[in-house]
Amino acid sequence: MSAKAISEQTGKELLYKYICTTSAIQNRFKYARVTPDTDWAHLLQDHPWLLTQNLVVKPDQLIKRRGKLGLIGVNLTLEGVKSWLKPRLGQEATGIVRAIRDYQGPLKEHEVTIFVRRGGPNYQEGLRVMGEVGKTTGIPIHVFGTETHMTAIVGMALGHRPIPNQPPTAAHTANFLLNASGSTSTPAPSRTASFSESRADEVAPAKKAKPAMPQGKSATLFSCHTKAIVWGMQTRAVQGMLDFDYVCSRDEPSVAAMVYPFTGDHKQKFYWGHKEILIPVFKNMADAMKKHPEVDVLINFASLRSAYDSTIETMNYSQIRTIAIIAEGIPEALTRKLIKKADQKGVTIIGPATVGGIKPGCFKIGNTGGMLDNILASKLYRPGSVAYVSRSGGMSNELNNIISRTTDGVYEGVAIGGDRYPGSTFMDHVLRYQDTPGVKMIVVLGEIGGTEEYKICRGIKEGRITKPVVCWCIGTCATMFSSEVQFGHAGACANQASETAVAKNQALKEAGVFVPPSFDELGEIIQSVYEDLVAKGVIVPAQEVPPPTVPMDYSWARELGLIRKPASFMTSICDERGQELIYAGMPITEVFKEEMGIGGVLGLLWFQRRLPKYSCQFIEMCLMVTADHGPAVSGAHNTIICARAGKDLVSSLTSGLLTIGDRFGGALDAAAKMFSKAFDSGIIPMEFVNKMKKEGKLIMGIGHRVKSINNPDMRVQILKDYVKQHFPATPLLDYALEVEKITTSKKPNLILNVDGFIGVAFVDMLRNCGSFTREEADEYIDIGALNGIFVLGRSMGFIGHYLDQKRLKQGLYRHPWDDISYVLPEHMSM
């Protein structure tokens, strides 16, 4: 299985290359890739079988990623493929928007009306896009945000309630992050006072546990001073908790430390408002507990395989009073052991299989409450008067939304998790809320399966629960099925009639609980009970304060289009962000498919051009002939000395490369510039030679220490034969060869050496291959591209020398005295 996302085409090529290649029956697949710019005539030349075979056409999706196009054409002719591609290829619309546009005909024919509800980051923009699609296609599309809960839309779709005229929504979610008062500064009250008037339960110690409560467990799980340890490298969840703390005006972050056994002790960077802070990460729990005795909550993000062991270990520390277990799928037998030990230790467990819980203005567990825009929209930055408990983490967010719109807000909310055996039950939390003065009414969202809701009925009948309770058990539709229905949660299945949602809703109603006719009317019931409590003076709504100004992450602000920033880097040769690596606009799969080789890749990365085949071959030949020239030259000598001194590969290679310059290897650029200037100025070779002699300058690229006209350099001869045979024109090379005739007539070793030859031949290639303008070719010469050929080629030889010295196990090099001429001043030698 691929460890990284690769295209289907690449995956098939790998399979056919490495698997079962010797079988009697070969099923080699054929393919051709098309883009909006494909030249069909050229494509048919490369793939003539397209005219004779039935074809399949589909997007070349990535393996290991969820394909969203879902499009395929089968048994098509080439013309059929073209017709299939015409409305699809190059279209920018994606997902549901594209589907609506593609199938608007059938949607109109069947008179389909579309209802859309969306929340989350930038949800207003998504709703705006959907609304625009409805207008442009003529399809009725009704869009709703978090102000309308999910089941209300079902009633609208079925015609049981009117569809409201939606007012224009804000342009983007970022409005939640701005000061509602319009002032540019943060209102002082929002950073110094909570929403409610002073609440006795916030400053008073936790009330003594009632007999109905498990012995040793506190009625108050969280306060504005609660500190937690997070098990697992969940940096995003931790940052969400810190942002919540900041918006709640906490003095200090609620996360004291993290535990992650797979790395050593270190510190992790997070934001606290505008500032950056460091939170310690420990390798083991013991060190974290020892250094942070103030911690009394553990948020356990361990996987289902290690959640049990890490939770058991945590309960051995008496300072921990609450544990939230996020993982789902923990074996039920292990969960029951956890519950038993937690009861013995007086520890409250939230979970498993939960998002956690939240206490507005004080503390939140992990990702509870969603992102910061949802926190602010649901007014979770300050406490209200309504506490809730649910099984579902997702539905707890829905309750946050409903309660914030129908009451003064949430006081505390807990999602106990969807497993059959939750660590704490509905009744545990309802009794806590009953004993908490700040909670004035309780909301319970139960579900099909189990009998926990009947304990609430008994608590009310026995007088243990006296505060108003609003409850609804979801899953009433199960009675419409003839067979047993297992809903999403492990415990959401009725094993007997009393466990059905209908039976439990009826029992709750008879016990005096406020039960709505359906979930659709839950918000109305909550609002009715709340308004009644306000009318009786039980709840005294406090004056609303604007939410504090919250810093926005750069990545989020950029996604919303709120800011722009000049890039620190610009690149035009490579892009690794997409489905596959791209060299100068060419996917890496195409590079291999067309067998471009090193020369072709160098053309893409250095010159942003797809060079002719002969040019690619010439580049590769240049790399081969410059790869090495023995151990005596300065670069190889330095590399060898460093290798023998025990230096690593990179250091040894660098020491050799640093010797390259005008005297060693750097003549490529200099020769190209010098010969080009002379040729372009129109002076004849003899004038050029005389001019350089008169100025006392060497002609770069002319001369060799060993080779001569009588002992030619075979490297130059090989390159000359190839260039003369394949290059369309070689005016500068011809000019340099005329100069060579003049210089060798004076001294036989003043030949056009390999540096000079490569320099002038490269200029001819750039100027005459048809891929560059004259200005572009001259620019590449001026910026030093030709010396890159020598650096790249000679690096291969330097690495070879390094490996050779290591393989031969050569010791530290010391130059012999007899090879050094010690020339000292005469008075010092005496």
N, C-alpha and C positions, 0 to 999 in steps of 0.2 A: 504494500500500500504506500502511496506517495506520502512522504513526510511533509511536503510542501505542495501548495496548489499549483498544478500544471494543467495545460490544456489537454483536451481529449485527444487531439491529434498527436501531441508529444507522447502521451501515455501509450497510445497504440504503437507508435514507432518503437518505443522501448520494449514493449511486449514482443513484437515481431522480431526485434533484433536479438533478444536474449532468451526467449522462451520457445522451445520446441522447433528450432530452425531446421532440424534434420528429419522431421516427420515426412511420411510419404505424400501426404496431402498438404499442399501449401495454400494458405488462404490470405495471401498478401493483399492488404487493402490498398486501394488507390484513393487519392484525394486531391482536390485543388482548392486553394483558398482564394476567396474573392473579397474585395473591399469596394467601397463606393468609387474608387479610382481605377478599378481593374480594366485593363485593355483586353477585351474578349478575343480579339483576333490573335493577340500574342499568347493568350491563355490556351487557345486551341492548338497553337503550334507546339506548345510544351506538353499538352495533354490531349492528343487526338482521340483517345478513348471516350471523351465526353460526348462525342457525336454518335457513338455506337452502343452505349450501355444505358440501362435504366439507372436513374440517379436518386440519391437521397441528399436533401439539403437541410441543414440545421445550423444553429449557432455553435461555434467551437467553444463550448463552455469549459470552465475550470473544474477538474476533478477535486473533490473534497470541499466544494462550495455549493451552496444551494442555488440551482439555476432558477431564474425568475422568468425567463422568456417562455419556456414551455412550447416552443414552436418547432415543427418538423414537417417536411414535405417528402413523400415517399413515391417511388416508381414514376419519376418524372423524366421527361425528355429535357434536353438542354434549353429549349424554348420555354418549357414548363418551369424550369428552375429560374430563368430570367423573370418570368411573370410572377413567380412566388417571391422573388427577392425585391421586386420593384417597390411595393408598398412598405417593405420592412427594413431594407438595408439603409443604414445611415440615419434612421429615425432617432431622435433624442429622447422622446418620451419613454418612461419606464414604468413598470409595475402596474397598478390599478389604473392610472391615467392612460397609459398606452392601451390597456385592454379595453377601456371604454371607447377610446377613439377608434380602435381597430374593429370593434363589434357594435358600433353605434347603430348600424342598420338593423340587425336582429333585435337590439334593445328597444328601438323605436317601434318595430313591427309588433312586438309583444307588449308594448305599453308598459315597460319596466320603469319603476320609480326607485331611485337609489337614496338610502339614508346613510349618512356618514357621521360617526362620532370619533373624535380624536382628542387625545391629551398629550402630555409630555412636552419636551423641549421644542420650541418653535411650532407648536401645534396650530397656532393661528395662521401661519403661512401655509401649512398643509391644507387647512380648511379653505383658505382663499383660492388655492390652486384647484381644488375640487370644485368649488363654486364656479370658477372661470370655465372649467371643462363642461359643466352643465350648461352654461350660457352659450358656449361656442358650438356644442353638439346638439342643443335643443332637447337634451334628456333631463327630466326633472331630477335634480340632485339637491337634497336637503342636508345641510351641514350643521353639526352641533359640537360644542366644546364641552368642557367639564361642568358647565352650568346645567346640563341635562344628563341625568343618569341613564344608564344603559337601557333598562327595561322600559323606561318611558317612551323610548323611540319605537319599541315594538308595538305599543299601543297606538302610536301615530300611524305606523305602517299598516296596522289592521283596521284603521278607521275608527278606533274607539276613543280617541282624543284628538283635539284640533292640532294642526301643525302651526306653531307660532311663527310670526314674522321675526326672523333673527336680525337684531341690530348689527351694524358693521362692527367686526371685531378689530382689535388692535393689530398693528402690522406685524408684531413679533412678540415672542415671549419676553423679550428683554424689558418690556414695560413693567413686569413684576419686580425687576431689580432696581427700578428707579424710585426716587423719593416721591411718594404720592402727593405731597404738599406743594410740590413745584419748587421748593427751596433747594439750593445746591448743597446745603450743609445738612448733616444728619441732625434731626430733631433731638434736643437734649433728653426729653423724657423717654424716648425710645431706647436709650442706652442706659438709663438709670432706674426705670420703674417697669414693672410688669403691667399687663393689661388690666388685671383685676385689682380691686382694692385689697388692702393687706389681708392675707389669708392665714388663719391661725395654724392650719396644718403644715404650712411651709416652714414655719419656724419652730413649731413644737415638736418634741420627739415623737417617734412612732407610737401609736396607741398600743397598749398591751393586748396581745392576741386574745381573741374571744375563744371560748371552748370549741366553737364550731370550726375554728381555723386550725390547720395543722400546727402542732406544738413547735414553738421556736421560730416560726415564719412570721415576717414582719408584714404589716398592712401597707407600709410605704416601701416600694421597691426602688424608686428613683427620686432624687432631689436635684436642686441646682448645683449641688456640690458632689454629685456622684462621679466616681472615677472608675474607668473600665480598662481591662486588658483585652486586646483583640488577638485571638489565635488564628494565624494565617496571614499571608502577605496580601491582604485585601486593601490596597492603597486607595482605591476609588471609594470604597465604603467608609474608610477612615476619614478621607477628605470631606465626604458628605456629612459625617458626624461633626467634624470641626466647623464646617460652614454653618451647620445648625446651631452649634454652641455659640458661634459668633453672633448670629442673627438673634439669638435669645438673650444676648447681653451677659453671657456667663463670663466670670472673671478669668477662668482658666479652661483649657481644653478638657473635654471629658475622657479622652483617650490618654492614659498615662504611659502605656507601653504596648508593644506587639511581641508575640512569640511566634517564631518560625524556625523549626528544627533543622531546616535544610540549608541554612546559611550561618555564618559566624555572627557573633555579636557586632552590631553596627548601629548607625543612626539613619533614619529615613526622613527625608525633607517633605514638609507639608506647608500649606498656607494657613495662617491665622489672620483672617481679614486681609489686609494688604501685606502683612509681614510674612516672612518665611521662618518656620520653626523646625526644630529637630525632635523627633520622637524615637526613643531607643527601641531597638529590636533585639530580643534575646533568643538565644538558641534553645534554652530550656525554661520550663515554667518556674522552677525553684528560684533561679536568679531574678526573674521578673517579680515574683512575690516578695522576695527578700528586700529588693530595692524599692518596692512600691507598696508599703503596708497600708496605704490609704485606699487601695483598690478594693471594691466589694462586688464588682460585676465582671463576669467573663462573657465575651461574645465569641462563640466558637464557630469559626468558619471551616473547621476541619471536614474532610470528606467523610462519607459514610463508613469508610474503612477504618478511620482513625478517630472519629468523633467520640466513640465510646471510651476508648482508653484515655484520651485527653480530658474528657469530662470527669472520669473517675479520679484521675490524678488531681484535677482542680479541686474536687470536693475534699481532698485531704488538707486543704488550707482553710482554716476556720474563718479567715477574713472574708471569704467569698460567700455572699448571701443570695446572689441571683446569677443564673447561667442561662444564656440563650443559645440554643443549638439550631443552627441554620440548616444543616444537611438533612436531606430526606433519604429514605431507603435504609435506615438503620434497622437491623433485625428486631422484630417485636420483643423477642426474649431479652435482648440486651437493653432495650428501652425500659422494660419492666424492672430490670435490675437497677437501672439508673434512678427510676422513680422511687424505688424502695430505699436506696441509699440516701437520696435527697431528702426523703421524709425523716430519716434517722438523723441527718445532719442539720435539718432545718433550713435547707436550701430550696429556693424557688426555681423551678426549671420552666423556661418558655421554649416550646418546641418539643420534639424535633419537627423538621419540615415546616419552618416558619420564616417569615421575614423579620419577625421580632415584635417590637412595640415602640411606643413613643409617649413621652410626657411633655406636652408643649411648654416651652419656656425653661425646660430643665434638661432633658436627656432623650436621645433616641438611639435605638439599636440598629447599627449597620445601615442598610438601605431603606429602612422603614420611612414611609412618607414620600418616597420618590426624590426627584431632584429639587433643587432649591426653588425653582419657579413654582412647583407644586406646594412646597412648604409655605411659601408666602401667600399663594392663592387660597390655601385652606386655613390660613391664619394660625399655623401651628407654632409660631414664634412666641405666642403668649397663651396662657391657660384660659379655658372656658369653664363651663359648669357640667358638661356631659362626658361621662366615661363610657367606653364601649369595650366589648370583647367579642372576637370572632374567631372562626377557624382559619379562614382564608386570608393570606397576606394581601392578595390583590384586592379582595373585597374590603379589607381594612382601609385601603386608600379610597375606595368608593365611599366608605362611611365618613372618612375625614372630609371629603368633599360635601356630602349631604349635610353633615352636622354643622359644618362651617357656614352653610347657606341658610340653614333653618333655625339656628340657635346662636348663642354667643361663643360657641366653639367647643373644642375637645379639651377635656381636663387630662385624660389619660386614655390610651388605647392599646390593647394587646391582641395579637393574633397567636392563638395557642398552637396552631399547626394542624395539618390535616391527617396525621397518622391515627391509627386506631387507638393507640395509647399515648395521649399527650402528657407531657411532663407536669402540667398544671391544667386544671379543668375550668369550665365556665364558672362553676360554683366558687372555686377558689378566688377568682378575680372579682366576681359579683360581691362576695363577702368583704373583700378588701375595699371595694368602692362603697359598700354600705357603711364601713367604719371610717371612711375618709370624709371629713367635714366639707371639703371643697367640692365634692361630687354631689350634685343635686338631683341628677337623674341618670339612669343606666340604660344603655342600648346593648342588646345581645343579638348577634347574627348567627343563628345556628344553622344546621343543615341535616339532611336525611342521614340516618344511621346513628346508632348509639342512643343512650338514655339520659345524657347529662342534663338536658333541658327539664326533665321531670324533677330533678333535685332543686331547680329554681322554683318550681311549683310548690314543692314541700316547704322550702324556705319561706315563701310568702305566706303559706297557710299557717305555719308555725310562728309567724311574727318575727322571724329572724331577718327578713328583708322587708323594709318599710318604705324605701324610696321608690319613686315611680320607675317601672321597668318597661321598656319598649322592646319587643322581640319579634323576630321573623325567622322561620326555618326554611331555607331554600331547598329546592328539590321536589316541590309539589307536583311537578310534571311526571314524576315517576309512576304515579297511579295510572297514567295513560298508556303505559307499556304493559303488555301481557306477561312478560317475563321479568326476572330480577334485573335491575339496572345498577351497574357500578359507575358512580360518577368519578370525577377527577381525583379526589382524595382517597387515600387507602381506607379511611373509615366511613366514606360516604356511600354506604350500602345498607338498605333496610333488611335485616334478617328475620324480622317479624313485624306484624301490623303496627305495634306500638312504636317502632323505630321510624315509621314513615313521617315525612315532613307534615303531612296533613294532620295526622294524629297528634303530633307534638304541638302544632299550632293551636289545635282545638283545646288541648289540655292547658296550655299556657293562658289562653283566653279565659277559660273557666276559672283559673287561679287568680285572675285579676290583672294579668299582664296586658299591656296595650299591644294588640296584635292587628296589623293592617290587613285588609282583604288580599293584598298582594304586595310583592316587593316594590311594585311601581308606586305604591302609596305610602311607603315607609317614611319618606321625607315629610309628608304631610302630617302623619301621626306624630313624628318627633317634634315638628313645629307646634302642633296643637298642644302637646304636653308641656313643652317649654313655655309657650305663651301663658298657659294656665298657671305655671309656677311663678312666672313674672307677675301675673295679676294678683297672686296671693302674697307676693312679697318674699317668697322663698329665694328667688333669684333677683338680684339687683344688678342689672347690666351696668358695667363700668364704661367710662368714656373710651371710645376707640382711639388708639394712637396710631400714627402712620408707621409702617414697618421701617426698620433701619435700612440705610443704604448698604448694599452688599457688593463687594468687588466681584466682577465677572471674570471667569477664566478667559484667557486670550483665545484659546481654541474655540470656545463656545461663541464668543463675540464675533470671531471671524466667520464662523459658520452662519451666524445670523445676518451677516453683512453689515455689522455696525461699525467696523473699523477696517482700516487698511494699513499695511506696514510694508515699507520697502524691504525686499528680500536681502538677506546678508550675502547670499551667493546667487550667481546666475550661471546656468549651464545650458548648453545647446547640443551636447553630444550624446547624452545617455539619460534614460529615465527608467528607474526600477520600481515605480509606484504601481504600475498597472498589472494586468494579468501575467505578463512576462516581460523580461528585460528587453529594452529597446536601445539599439545603437543607432544614433542619428536618424531616428524614424523607422528603423528596420527591426522587426521582432527577431529575437535570437533564434527562434525556430526557422525563420527564413534564411538566416545567415548559414545555418548548418544544412538546410535543405538545398541551397544553391552552392554549397561547398566553396564558400568565398575564401577560406583559408586565412592565415595570419595577415597576408598582404591586404586582403579585402577588409578585414576588421580594422587594420591600421588606417586604411583609407576612410572608413566611416568615422573613427574616433579622432583622427588627426585633421582630416580635411573635410569632414562632413559630406563626403562624396562617395558614390559607388563608382569606383575606378574601373577602367577597362581591364580585361583579364590579363593582358600583357603587362599592364602597370602593376597589378598585384603580384604577378610572378617576378617582376624586376625588383620590387621591394623585398620580397623574400630572398632573392639572390643576394641583394645587398646585405641583408642580415646575416646570411651564411658566410659571405666572404669577409665580413668584419668581425665575426664571432671571436676570433682569437688570433694572436700573432706571436705566440710563444711566451715563456715566462720572463724573458729579459726586458720587455718593454715596461715602462714605468708603472702603468696601471696594474698589470699582472703582478709585478714585483711587490708593489704595496699590498695587494690582496694576499699574496703568499706570506709576507712578513706578519700581517695581522692575524692570519689564520694560525700561524705557528706560535703567535703570542697568546693563543687561547681565546681570541675574540670570536664572537658569534658571526653567523653568515651575513647579517645585514651590516654590521660594523665593518667587516672585511670587504664586502662589496662596495660600501660607501668610500672607504679609503682608496680603493682603486679608481672609482668614478671621479673622485676629486682631483685626480691628476690630468683629466681631460681638459684640454685648452688649445690655444693656438699652436703650441709646440707638440702636443700629442693628441691626435684624433680630432682636434677642433678645426681642422683645415677644410672640412666639408663646406661649412657655411662661408668661410672666408674665400675659398676658391670659387664657389658659386657666385658670390657678390663681385669678386674682382674680375672674373672672366665676363660676367654679364655686363658690367659697367663698360668694359673695353669694347665688347661686341656691339652694345647698344649705342655707343658714342660714334661708331663708324670707323675707328682707327684700325689699320691693318695689323696683322700679328707682329710684323717686324717693328712697327712703330711702338706697339704695346711693350715688347721686350726691351727696346731701347729706352722707353720712358721709365720703366721700372728700374732699369740699371742706373739711369741718370738720377733718379730719386733715392737710390740706395735701398730699395725695398725688395724683399724676396717675393717671387711669384708663388702665391699659395697654391698647393696642389701639384707643384713641380719639384721633382727631386726625390731620390731614395738613397738610403744609406748603403744598401746591398745590391738592389736590382739596377739594371742598366739597359740600354738599347740592345746590348749583346746578350744580356741575361734577363729577358723580360719577366715581368710579374704575371704569372698565369691567372691570377685573380682578375687583373685588368683585361687580359685577353678574353677570358670567358664572358665578362660583362660586355665588352665591346662587340663580340660576335652576336650576342643576344640583342643588344640595342640596335645594331645595324639591321638586323633581320626583322624586328618587330615594331620599332618606333616609326610613326608616320613621317617624322622629320627630325633631324639632329643638327641644326645649324650651329648651336653653341659648342657641341662636341667636336664638330668639324673644325671650328675656329681654334679650340684647345689643342687639337692634334696638329694643326699648322704651327702653333706656338711650340709644341713639343719638338717638331722638326728643327726649329731654330735653336732651341736650348740644347738639344742633344748633339747638334753640330759643334757646339762649344765644349760640352762635357758629356760623356755617354750616360752618366747616371742622372742627368736632369730630365728624367722622363715624367710623363703624366702619371702620377702615382694613383693608388686606389682611392684615396680621399678626393683628389682632384677629379678623377673620372666620375665618381658617384655624384660629386657636386654639380658638374656641368650636365651630366646625363639627367639628373633629377630636374634641373631647370628645363631641359628640353621636354621631359615628360609632362611637367606641370603646364608648360606653355602650349603644347601641341596635342595633348590627349583629348581635347574637346570638353573637359569637365570644368575648366577654370577660365576666367577672363585673364587678360594680361595683368590687370591690377591685382587680382586675387593671387595669381602665381607669384608676383613680385612680393606681395605682403607675406606670404608663407616663407619666402627666403629671408626677408628682413627680420622676422620674429624668431628665427633660429630653428625652424622645423627640420632642416637637413642634419644638424648635429644630433638630433634625436635618433636618427638611423644608426649613427655610430654608437651612441650611448646604449641603445636597446640591443644592438648586435653584440657589442663588447661585453655587456652584462652577462650574456650566456657564457662567454669564455672565463670571466672573472669567477663566476659561480663554479665553473668546472675546476678551476685552480684551487678554490677553497675546498671543495669536496675531495680533490686529489690529495691535498696536504693532510686532511683529516683521515682519509683512508690509509695513507702511508704512515700515519701517526708520527709526523715530523715534530721535533721539539722546537724550543725557542731558538730563533735565529739570532746569531751574533756575527756581525761582519768581521772577517779576518783582518788582523793588523797589517799583514803584508800587502793587503789590497788598498791600504789607505796611505796616502802621502802626507806625512805630518810636516807641514811647512810653518815653522814658528819664527818669530823675530830673532835675529842673531843674538841679541843681548839676553834673551830669555833662555835660549838653548845653552848658553854658557853657564 
